[in-house]
Amino acid sequence: MNTLILNARVVNENTIQESDVYISNGHIERIGKNLQHITADRVIDAKGAYLLPGVIDDQVHFREPGLTYKADIHSEARAGVAGGVTSFMEMPNTVPNALTQQLLQDKYDIAEKTSLANYSFFMGGSNSNYDEVMRTDPTQVCGIKIFMGSSTGNMLVDAPEVLEKLFANAPMLIATHCEDEATVRHRMEFYKEKYGDNVPYDIHALIRNEEACLISSSFASTLAHKNGTRLHILHISTGDEVSLFEVGERKNGQILLANGAPKLVTSEACVHHLWFDAEDYHTLGNKIKCNPAIKAPHHKEAIFQALLDNRIDVIATDHAPHTIEEKAQPYWQAPSGLPLIQHTLNVMLEFSKKGKIPLERVVEKMSHAVADCFQIKERGYIREGYWADLVLVDLDGTTSVTSSNLYSKCGWSPFEGTNFHSVVTHTFVSGHLAYENGNFDESLKGKRLSFSR
């Protein structure tokens, strides 16, 4: 269907201005005022609402294949679309791990049939699959994922010669999980001996501490600069790491340094490291156990400031569902990860309404900069000729998070009981109105992302 959106407050490229948007054949065909003369199959009067480019989440774990009892591509993409996420990039630590081109293609085949959102999947790196990694097509795959610290799954890359080889020859962006394995293991054994099973509320932040993150992020950054490798460090959780990053600026579809050179090392902040802090373990316990850990309050303030001054480039979720039964286990047995994708935009809009970040900057960090960081073709902006990945939000409404209105398969959220002062009313995915006021239209699926590299 062709769609005409009238009277929207369009938030795009550091401006907010009332405009009309005409969508045809999946793309944005016209942007301007007084377009009401255009004949369209569907007309939406968006007076008073804000029209944003769809959120691009560059780090999710949708658990398919192999762990579909807690999540799958269909359920989690649907939850994302309900929250304004129109595109996602999914991680390789599924079962089996996506360590071959065939296993990677298997995930694309599933998404083609089931994903309501647009999609891409990271190729996984290991200590023994260098040749498979080198076969990855940089125009069709978002990046290579390397776990430089063990997390959910068993994909730790800790052989120095392998890391050197991957960084020296990677045909595309490398995204890293950075926690120093030796530090984490040493501290884990220390606290096991000290506390046994009777652990204090904030033990996770003490085991996966600032030192572990900084050692690993520093090492990754050194490898990138030594080899001229495009590196993206995921889920920054400490203020200590901020000093590793230079100030970047979006320009001509790239993220550049002040001297005009491309920013070689970019980074990501996740909404849970901005919203929660170690004090929240008192009430939420294992529900906010994640890797890297949520830490003391001063870290989230430092991360937020780094977003505002463009040292940290993008905002994502690291959406990683587990069942509530798994989370209810004792600390040492409970898995790390939490479901977030349905409310990622609500979180950042809440910060905006409180005056912590301008609305234009929310759009930049969740859409524009992600598209530029990964060189995604024709997405991330509201521009004529681009795919119509769009979200309408009501900033005068309320989203009350309850177990009854969650779409993630695991059925729980760390935000339960929270009232966000914003509502996602419409989500367009590649021009298709996939979500409208609580109703989904799954007659069309999302599309595979492509990249300009």
Secondary structure by P-SEA (a helix, b strand, c coil): cbbbbcccccccccbbbbbbbbbcccccccccccccccccccccccccbbbbccccccbbbcccccccccccaaaaaaaaaaacccccccccccccccccaaaaaaaaaaaaccccccbbbbbbbccccaaaaaacccccccbbbbcccccccccccccaaaaaaaaaccccbbbbbcccaaaaaaaaaaaaaacccccccaaaaaaacaaaaaaaaaaaaaaaaacccbbbbcccccccccccccccccccccccccccccccccccccccccccccccccccccccccccccccaaaaaaaaaaaaaccccbbbbcbbbbcccccccccccbbbbbbccccaaaaaaaaaaaccccaaaaaaaacaaaaaaacccccccccccccccbbbbcccbbbbbccccccccccccccccccccccccbbbcccccccccccccccbbbbbbbbcc
